[in-house]
Amino acid sequence: MSDSVRREMLVVTGMSGAGRSTVGNALEDLGWYVVDNLPPQMLRPMVELSEHSGDAIPKVAAIVDVRGGKLFADVQEALESLRHNGSVRVLFLDATDAALVRRFEQVRRPHPLQGDGTLLDGITEERARMGELRSQSDLVLDTSDLNIHQLATAIGEQFSDDAGNATRVTVLSFGFKYGLPSDADLVADARFLPNPFWIPELRPQTGLDEEVREFVLEQKGALEFIDAYAAALAPVLDGYRRENKRHATIAVGCTGGKHRSVAVVEELARRLRELPGVTVNVRHRDLGRE
């Protein structure tokens, strides 16, 4: 086995209909050895297989979910054992109830926990079973507003080898009126700044346009906030890296997610890219909504 090989074990789990198959395909394209619907009891043997494979399968991703039936009940114990004896990361895929119902209806398939009830009954039961696992996951990814191509791109950004051991940070803008992003680790509020929406010539533009950007960043407190927030995030991200938390989502919201939060996120991302051991992706969740 080459000493330069860095072994990785990723457990992909989450809500049925949230995109596990798409994620599995994207990971395979990135060179991961992906096993679908693996019983939790087989996680340890998969790690051992990787360790004895030489350079053949250094990166293993196991998709584990409620399709395992009673076997899935042991998932927490299996993960605790892996974390005690080695390195494992857990990716949890989530989506809103409305998005999950829409996806199941499109493919005309029942929810695996639906039984004789409705789709929402199955989703509610699955959320109850998944609650503890979600809270202990290393990365929670909300796929509600992502199509399969956008989801594959997001996985590529998070799990490609380009950044090595760096902490991958997604800086996300959003609109509070569309709801908080469920996958955010930290949330900040840009609504303390005057809203360009009320200026007729700026209303149709976005925070990506220079006129809006200048308007937002020239407001009293804007740059002071960004400076202070970037400085406060530096030790947090450094701590994440020491704790082997390789992914973080930092969200900044305004009312509609079109002007203030977009401009602030772009500038905040620029500051965070200057930090050592950090790679930064930017995503504007609600840009383009009416």
Rosetta blueprint (number, residue, H / E / L):
1 M L
2 S L
3 D L
4 S L
5 V L
6 R L
7 R L
8 E E
9 M E
10 L E
11 V E
12 V E
13 T E
14 G E
15 M L
16 S L
17 G L
18 A L
19 G L
20 R H
21 S H
22 T H
23 V H
24 G H
25 N H
26 A H
27 L H
28 E H
29 D H
30 L L
31 G L
32 W L
33 Y E
34 V E
35 V E
36 D L
37 N L
38 L L
39 P L
40 P H
41 Q H
42 M H
43 L H
44 R H
45 P H
46 M H
47 V H
48 E H
49 L H
50 S H
51 E H
52 H L
53 S L
54 G L
55 D L
56 A L
57 I L
58 P L
59 K E
60 V E
61 A E
62 A E
63 I E
64 V L
65 D L
66 V H
67 R H
68 G H
69 G H
70 K H
71 L H
72 F H
73 A H
74 D H
75 V H
76 Q H
77 E H
78 A H
79 L H
80 E H
81 S H
82 L H
83 R H
84 H H
85 N H
86 G L
87 S L
88 V L
89 R E
90 V E
91 L E
92 F E
93 L E
94 D E
95 A L
96 T L
97 D H
98 A H
99 A H
100 L H
101 V H
102 R H
103 R H
104 F H
105 E H
106 Q H
107 V H
108 R L
109 R L
110 P L
111 H L
112 P L
113 L L
114 Q L
115 G L
116 D L
117 G L
118 T L
119 L H
120 L H
121 D H
122 G H
123 I H
124 T H
125 E H
126 E H
127 R H
128 A H
129 R H
130 M H
131 G H
132 E H
133 L H
134 R H
135 S H
136 Q L
137 S L
138 D L
139 L E
140 V E
141 L E
142 D E
143 T L
144 S L
145 D L
146 L L
147 N L
148 I H
149 H H
150 Q H
151 L H
152 A H
153 T H
154 A H
155 I H
156 G H
157 E H
158 Q H
159 F H
160 S L
161 D L
162 D L
163 A L
164 G L
165 N L
166 A L
167 T E
168 R E
169 V E
170 T E
171 V E
172 L E
173 S E
174 F E
175 G E
176 F H
177 K H
178 Y H
179 G L
180 L L
181 P L
182 S L
183 D L
184 A L
185 D L
186 L E
187 V E
188 A E
189 D E
190 A L
191 R L
192 F L
193 L L
194 P L
195 N L
196 P H
197 F H
198 W H
199 I L
200 P L
201 E L
202 L L
203 R L
204 P L
205 Q L
206 T L
207 G L
208 L L
209 D L
210 E H
211 E H
212 V H
213 R H
214 E H
215 F H
216 V H
217 L H
218 E L
219 Q L
220 K L
221 G L
222 A H
223 L H
224 E H
225 F H
226 I H
227 D H
228 A H
229 Y H
230 A H
231 A H
232 A H
233 L H
234 A H
235 P H
236 V H
237 L H
238 D H
239 G H
240 Y H
241 R H
242 R H
243 E L
244 N L
245 K L
246 R L
247 H E
248 A E
249 T E
250 I E
251 A E
252 V E
253 G E
254 C E
255 T L
256 G L
257 G L
258 K L
259 H L
260 R H
261 S H
262 V H
263 A H
264 V H
265 V H
266 E H
267 E H
268 L H
269 A H
270 R H
271 R H
272 L H
273 R L
274 E L
275 L L
276 P L
277 G L
278 V E
279 T E
280 V E
281 N E
282 V E
283 R E
284 H E
285 R L
286 D L
287 L L
288 G L
289 R L
290 E L
